[in-house]
Amino acid sequence: MSGPTLLRLIRSMDLPEVPELTVLGVDEFVFRRGRRFGAILIDMNSHRPVDVLPDHTAQTFANWLRQHPHIGTVCRDRGGVFAEGAERGQPV
């Protein structure tokens, strides 16, 4: 399955309300090769997408986490952007 096909499928899904997630996976992907990146958020317990962010910045991810304070663990790659976002988005 190609990347654009996968994105079309995700965008066409009726994503449920974000449940009381405790473990969230996050990874970046490209909307348009070399031009525009986004981030996909996955419920690591059900392995289902819960949201797609319009970019892959720390600030956008932190804002999303602030709206979902029940997240306890974030699974991410070794890149620093999501680590920074997770730190910024922690409840105060």
N, C-alpha and C positions, 0 to 999 in steps of 0.2 A: 504494500500500500504506500503510495507516495505521500510526502508531507502535506501538499495542498489538499489531497483527498482527506487525510486525517483531520486537518483543520476544518474543512467543510463539515465533516461528520460531527465534530465537537461543537461547532457553532450552531448546528441544526438541532442539537440535543436540548431537551427541556431540562436544564440543570436544576436540581432541587435546591431548596433553601439549604444554606450551609448548616449541617448538623453540628452538634456539640463535638467537634473534632478534638482529638487530643494529639494526634500525630499527623503532621502535614508534610507532604513532599512538594518541592518546588524545583522547577528547572526552566531554563530559557529555551526558546526556539525562535526561528526566523519566520516572520510573516512574508517577507519578500527578501530574497537572497541578497545579503550584503547591505540591506537598506533599513529594515525595520524589524526590531526584535520584540518579543513578548515573553510572558512567563505563564506556565501552566501550573496550577495548584491541584494536588491530588490528595484525596483521603487515603492515607497509607493502610488503614484497616480494611477498607472495601476495594481499594485500588481503582476508585472512580474519580474522574475529574470533578472538582467543585467550583472552579473559576478559572478564567483566563484573564491575565492582566495585560493592558495595552502596551506595556514596555517592560524592561527588565532592570529598572532602577531600584536602588535601596529605598528611596523615599516612597515610591508606589507600593512596594512590598510592606514597608513599615506601616503605612496608612491602612492597608488591608488588615494587617495583624491587629492594629489598634481596634478595629471594628469587630474583631473575633478574639477576645481576650482568653477564651477557653483553650486555645492551642498551647500545648505543653512542650511539644518536641517538633523541631523542624528538620526534615531530612533534605540535604542540599549537596551540591557538588563542592569542590574545593575552592571555587571562585569566591572572592570576598564580598561581592555585591549583596548576595542574599544573607551572608553572615551579618553584615552591617545593618541590613534591613530588619533582620530578626532581633538584633540588639536594640535598635531604635524603637521597634514595635512592641517591646515588652511592656506589660502593664506597669504603671508607676507605683 
